[in-house]
Amino acid sequence: MRTAARAYLVIGLLGLAAYVAVGGSDLLYEAYGHAAWIAIAVGVLRNRPECRAGWWLVAATMALFGTADAVYFSGYSGGAPFPSVADALYMAGDVTFGAGVLALAGGTIRRDALTLADSAVLSLALGLFLWSAFFTGALGDGHGLARVVSIAYPVLDLLMLTVLVRVLLAKGRKTASYYLLGASMLLLVLSDAWYVVPAMTENYVAGTWRDAGWLASYVLAGTAALHPSMRSFVARRYEVIPVRRVVLLGSSLVLVALAAILQKAFQGEVDLYAFAGFGGVMAAFSTVRVVGLVRILESTRRKAEESERRFRMVFEHSPIGISVGRDGLMMETNPA
């Protein structure tokens, strides 16, 4: 199936290049979503993964996106209104995508307070950055249902980003399918974010390189399912806190600063109340992380002292002579 995965990836990328070269094709665009869910179905049936439910949810996501594309491009004469049935399908696809990825990594996601705190800090920092860079001013001026849908899109994207961060912190050996599907979700979020930039939306023209992110997201999802590594999304492995997590947590502070700079550049002012609120919540979760680390260190110290106490008791009461030392020198001998 590695050959099938490579072939699907190459054909998908060539088709994407052709799509841009000809100035766009509604039929080709619509085919990508359906090709993705068919590839995922084939991958599930051939590779027999540990978590079939998660992969079927991802397949349902691609089917929803493919159907939404067909409705958006071909379902209305003169262009789709806003909101439309296509918007409902797109939002439903966002929900099933997040649920599917969580299900795939569910067995390796730790549910302890420290991992939750790490996820919260990173998600808040990334969410604040994306909101400042892309979503500020993109909620629209409509009323009623149009207003609700305008708000729902960025909220769902931020929730998917939270899911991505949560899965990123899953402990274990990451497989090729893990990285491919993660990249698929990331491309989807970034493409949505890039699209809602006000200046971008006003000048958006279908059939250009701007569609590449969505189409590549479809291709990567199908490739992830066809790759044999999809049998085990994340191989279980217990390990200490990796250095990359510490680096990511430190970078969250940089993202907050960049978010303030971007909002000042785009909006001319910084929403102090929003940043204060985000900063306060991040500080609370960071405190949970520090307190948790202190407790772990204290617990380790107590266990070491208890181990030493037991060894000392055996050493001193043993009827057999025992000498301990280092570098060939005996430093202490028991009474026996």
C-alpha positions, 0 to 999 in steps of 0.5 A: 500500500506504500506504492498506492499512497505514493501514487495517490499523492503524486497524482493529487499534486499533479492534478492540483498543479493542473487545476491552477494552470487551467484557471480552475475547474469546478468538476476537478475541485469537486472530485478531490473531496470524493476521491479522498473519502474513497481513498480512506475507505480503501485504506481502512478495508485494506489496512485494517487499522486499530481504530476504524471508527476514527478513520470512518469519521475522517472519511465522513469528513471528506464526504461532507466536504466533497458534497459541500463543494458540489453544492457550492459550485453547482447547486445554485444558479448564479452562485451560492448564497450565504449562508447555504446548505454548503455552509452547514455541510462544511461546518459538520465536516469540521466537527467530524474531522476533529472528532475523528482525529481525537478518536485516532489518538485517543488511546495515547492521549494522557488525561492528566492535569499537566498535559491538559495544562500544556494543551490549554496554554499552546491552544490559547497562544495559537488561537490568539495569534490566529485571531489577531492575524486573520479572524479579527474583523472577519465576523461580518456585519450581517444579522441573524443566521448569517451572523451566527455562521460568520462566527461559527467558522472561525470558532470551529477552526480554532477548535480544530486547532485545539484538537491538533495541539492536543494530539500533538502532545500525545506520547508515543512514536508518531507514524507517517499517517499521523504526520500526513493527517495532521498536516491535512488538518493544519492546511485546512485551518490555515486555508480557512484563516487565509480566506477570511482575511478581509482584503483576501476575501474581497479579491478572492477568485476561484481557480487560483493558487489560493485554493491549493491549501484546501485541495492539498488537505484532501490529498494528504488525508487520502494519502494518510489512509492509504499508507500502511502506518495508518494501522497504528496512528500513534505507537504507544510509548511511555517517556519523560516530558520531551524537550520539544514540549518545553520549547513549544510552551516557551514559544507560546509567549512569543506568539502572544507578543506577535499577536499584539504586534499584528493586531496593532498593525491591522487594526491600529490598536490592541484589545487590552481586555482580550489580551489580559483575559487570554494572558490571565487564563494562560498564567493560570494553566502555567501555574498548574503546570509549575505546581504539577512539576513541583509535586512530581519532584517532591514525590520523586524525592520522597520515593528516593528517601524511602528507597534509601531508608529500606536499603539502609535497614537491610544493610545494617541488619543483614547477618552477612557482611556487606561493604559498599563503596566506589572506585575500588574503595570500600567506604562503609561496612555493616556491623556483621 
